[in-house]
Amino acid sequence: MMTPELILGFIILIAGVAAAAFPRERDYISRLIHVEIAGTGLMLVMLAYDETIALLTFVAVTAIATIVLIRVIERGDPCD
């Protein structure tokens, strides 16, 4: 059955993936934001299926990966 969380999750997931694949601005922060948008959509899809362990693991890994990516972006050279 198609719940509102599942439909919204797929819409956000597709929009985030498209925005990350074809960015208007080519800097690291905008790409990170687009990846986080896609991650939010994936989290809503998992929430619709009530996969609690997968959802908790995904949230933890996403939080750690975001912190690491921001540290790399801060230390790295600006992209063109």
C-alpha positions as CSV (number, residue, x, y, z in Angstrom):
1,M,0.0,0.0,0.0
2,M,1.3,3.5,-0.9
3,T,1.5,5.5,2.3
4,P,2.1,9.3,2.2
5,E,5.6,8.8,3.7
6,L,6.5,6.4,0.9
7,I,5.3,8.7,-1.9
8,L,6.9,11.8,-0.4
9,G,10.1,9.8,0.2
10,F,10.3,8.7,-3.4
11,I,9.7,12.3,-4.6
12,I,12.4,13.7,-2.4
13,L,14.8,10.9,-3.2
14,I,14.4,11.4,-7.0
15,A,14.7,15.2,-6.7
16,G,17.8,14.9,-4.5
17,V,19.5,12.5,-6.8
18,A,18.7,14.6,-9.8
19,A,20.0,17.7,-8.1
20,A,23.2,16.0,-7.0
21,A,23.8,14.5,-10.4
22,F,23.2,17.8,-12.3
23,P,24.1,20.6,-10.0
24,R,23.7,24.3,-11.0
25,E,26.4,25.4,-8.6
26,R,29.5,23.3,-8.6
27,D,30.8,23.9,-5.1
28,Y,31.2,21.2,-2.4
29,I,28.6,22.7,0.0
30,S,25.8,22.6,-2.6
31,R,26.6,19.1,-3.6
32,L,26.6,18.0,0.1
33,I,23.2,19.6,0.6
34,H,21.8,17.8,-2.4
35,V,23.1,14.5,-1.2
36,E,21.5,15.2,2.2
37,I,18.2,15.8,0.5
38,A,18.4,12.5,-1.2
39,G,19.3,10.9,2.1
40,T,16.2,12.4,3.7
41,G,14.1,10.9,1.0
42,L,15.7,7.5,1.5
43,M,15.0,7.8,5.3
44,L,11.3,8.5,4.6
45,V,11.1,5.4,2.4
46,M,12.7,3.3,5.2
47,L,10.3,4.9,7.6
48,A,7.3,3.9,5.5
49,Y,8.4,0.2,5.5
50,D,9.0,0.4,9.3
51,E,12.5,-1.0,9.1
52,T,13.6,0.3,12.5
53,I,17.1,-1.2,12.6
54,A,17.9,0.0,9.0
55,L,16.5,3.4,9.8
56,L,18.6,3.8,13.0
57,T,21.8,2.6,11.2
58,F,21.1,4.9,8.3
59,V,20.7,8.0,10.6
60,A,23.9,7.1,12.5
61,V,26.0,6.6,9.4
62,T,24.6,9.7,7.7
63,A,25.5,11.8,10.7
64,I,29.0,10.5,10.9
65,A,29.5,10.8,7.1
66,T,28.3,14.4,7.1
67,I,30.7,15.4,9.8
68,V,33.6,13.8,8.0
69,L,32.6,15.4,4.7
70,I,32.3,18.8,6.2
71,R,35.8,18.5,7.7
72,V,37.2,17.4,4.3
73,I,35.5,20.3,2.6
74,E,36.9,22.8,5.1
75,R,40.4,21.6,4.6
76,G,40.3,21.0,0.9
77,D,40.9,23.3,-2.0
78,P,37.9,25.0,-3.7
79,C,36.7,23.3,-6.8
80,D,36.1,25.0,-10.1
